[in-house]
Amino acid sequence: MKHLPAILSTDHSGLNATDRAYLAIKRRIIELELEPGAHVTKTDLTHLAGAGAMPVREALTRLQRDGLVQPLPRSGYRVLPVTLKGTRDLCAFRQLLETEAAGLAAQLGCPDGDLARMEELLKTTYELGDPDSVDAFLRANFEFDTIIANRCGNDMLAQSITRVFDELERVLRFTMKSLPFSTPAAHERRAILDAVRERDPAAARAAMAARTRTSQDQIIDALMASPSITETSIRVS
């Protein structure tokens, strides 16, 4: 696939030092190794990324633009917290983008190989409290949506969606600590696949809108209900 979120990108061999430092730090933020609200120094990040001071400095500039870190006067950087408003905005933006992509992918049609792969990905579930199964589920979930994004026929739309996935992944890793696997949500993903397979754009848009709306409700409810989250990292702003 042409456009991939970070969780599905594995070949970094051709990247320069700045890009490698950027991805190394970003993955640690997304995977919560660097927790929301954590204070870090350039020295910490240089060791963490295994890179020199200049690549790390340039990587931090990019991470600021991504809204993941904030410079602190003479004392390093803070990993920006997850906020309810930011999460709502992100989920709403995701719904707009993915709903249109699903309709376009259904209109254009997906190859049989993609449909078969999406069918296989729907079988992946996870167990609450099992990090390996959560990671596998996230990879499957994002790959399912990434196939649709890459088949929408619009490179700018596909690229925007995969960038949203990078931000969404951190939120999901946070909420899935307390959010059990949802069978109804799996049925909604099935409805998307069926509509894309049948080349029904209206049904695909409706199914994706329903699925992303359910996802947003589950994420927000989990953020507001879990003491382990609200006490440490969530700001209502």
N, C-alpha and C positions, 0 to 999 in steps of 0.2 A: 504494500500500500504506500501511496505517495506521502500522505500526511499521517503522522503518528503522534499520540501523546507520549510524554516522557516515560510512562510506565511500560510502554511497549517498544521503546527505542533501546536497543542493546548494542549496536555497533557504533562505538565512539572513536574508532581507530583513526579516522581522518580529521578529527577535530584539533584545533589549536589549543594552546595552554589555557587561554581565557575561557573558551567554550567548555573545556573539561572541568575547570574550577567551578564555573557557573552551574553546570549540571550536577557536580558532586555535592555542592552546598545545597542546591535546590532540592535534590532528592532527600537529603537529610532533614530538610524542613518539611517537605511533603510527607515523608514517612514518620514524622514526629520524633526522630532522633534528636533534633533541635526543637524543643517544645515551644508552642506559642507563648510569647512573653519572656522567653529566655534571653539572657544577656550574654553576648559573645564578643570577643575581641578579634582584631585582624590576625593576631598571632594564633589564637585558637583555630580560626578558619584556615589559615595557612597550613597548619598541621593536619587538620581534618581533610582538606582537599588534596594534600600532597602536592601543593603548587607553590610558586614563588609569590612574593608580595605584590608585584605588579598585576599578574593575572587575577589574583584574589581581589585586589582593589577594583579592577574593571568588572569583575563578576558581581561585586557588591553593588556597583552602580546599576547594573541590569536588574538585580534582585530588588533594588529600591523601586525601579520602574514597574516591576511586577507586583509591587505591594506586599512583599514578603518580609522585608527588613526595613528598619528605620535607624539612621545614624544618631548616636547620642554624643553630645559635646564632650570631647576628650575622654570618652569612656567606652568606645566600641560601638556595638550595634545591638538593637533589640529585634528579636523575631516578632513580627507583628501578630497580635492575637486574632483569633477568629471572632467576628462579631455577628450578631443576629441580622443587622441591617445588611451587612456585606454578603451574608449567606443568602438572604432573601433576594438581593439584587442579582447575585450570581445564578441562583436557580431560575429566576425569571428570564434572565438573558439566555441561559441554556435552553429553556423551553421554546423561546422564539426561534433560536437557531436550529435546534434539532427537529422541531415540528416541520419547518420548511424543508430541511434536508430529507426527512422521511418521505414527504410528498414527492419531492423531485426524484429520489431514488426509486420510488414505486413507479413513477411515470416513465423513467428511463429503463427500468428493469435491472435486476442484478443477475450476474452469471450463476449457473447452477452450482459451481464450486463455492461461491460466496454464501449462497442459501444453505448449502449443506454444512458449511462451517458455522454459520449462525445457529443452525439447528443443534449442532454439537455443543456450542457454547451455552445454550439454554439449560443444559443438564447440570451445570456447575452450581453448587450451593455452598454454604459455609456454616460452621459451627461457632456459636458465640464463645468468645474467649480463646479460640484457636487461631493464632496469627497466620499460620501457613494457609489454612483454608480461607481466611479472609483475604489474604493476598491473592490467592488463586481466583477467588470470586471477582475481586476487583479487576484483575487482568482480563478475565472472561467478559465481564460486564462492559468494560471500556473497549475491548476488541469488537464486541457485537455492535456497539454504537459507532465505532470508527469505520467499520465496513460500510455502514449506511452513509456516513459522512463522505467517504471517499467515492461513493457511487452516486452522489447527488449531481455531479456534472459541473459544480462550481468550486473552483480551487480556493477562492477567498473564503467562501462559506465553510468548506471543509477545514481549512487552516484555523479559522476562528473557533470552530467547535473543538478541535484538538487542544487549542490553548486553554479553553474553558475547562477541559478535562483535567489539566494540570492543577488548576486552582481547586476544582471540585474534589480531586483525590484526597487532598489534605483534610477537607471537611468530612469526607466519608470515612477516612481512617479514624477520625475522632469520634464520629457518631456510631460507627459500627462496633465500638467497644461495648455499647449498651443496646444496640438495635439488632434484634434477631432476624434471621432470614424470613422474608415475606413471600409466602406462596401466592397471594393475590398479585403482588408486583411481578412475579414470574409469569403469571397468566397475562398480564399487560404486555410484557415483552413478547410473549407468544403472539398476541394480537398484532403487534407491529410486524413481526416476521410474516404472518399470514397475509397481511395487507400488501406488503412489499412483494411477496411471491405472486400474489394475484394481480399485481400491477394496478392497484386501486389507490390513487393518490389521496382522495378524500378520506378513505378509511385509514390510510397510513398516518395522515396528519392527525386525525382524531385519536388514534391509538397512541401516538407519541405524545400528544398533548396530555392525555390522561395519565400516561406513565410518568412523565416528568412532573406533573402536578402532584401525583401521589408521592413521588420521591421527595419533593420539596416539603410536603406536609410531614413526612416521616423524619426528615432531617431536622426541621425546626422543632418538632415535638421532642426529639431526642436531645437537642441542645438545651431546651428549656427544662427538661425533666431530670437530667442526670446531675446529681450533686458533684460527682467527680469532674464534670466538665465545667459547670457554671461557677464553681468555687475557684477554679484555677485559671481559666483561660477565656471565658466568654464575657464580652462586654455588650450590654444592650445599648447600641448606638448605631 
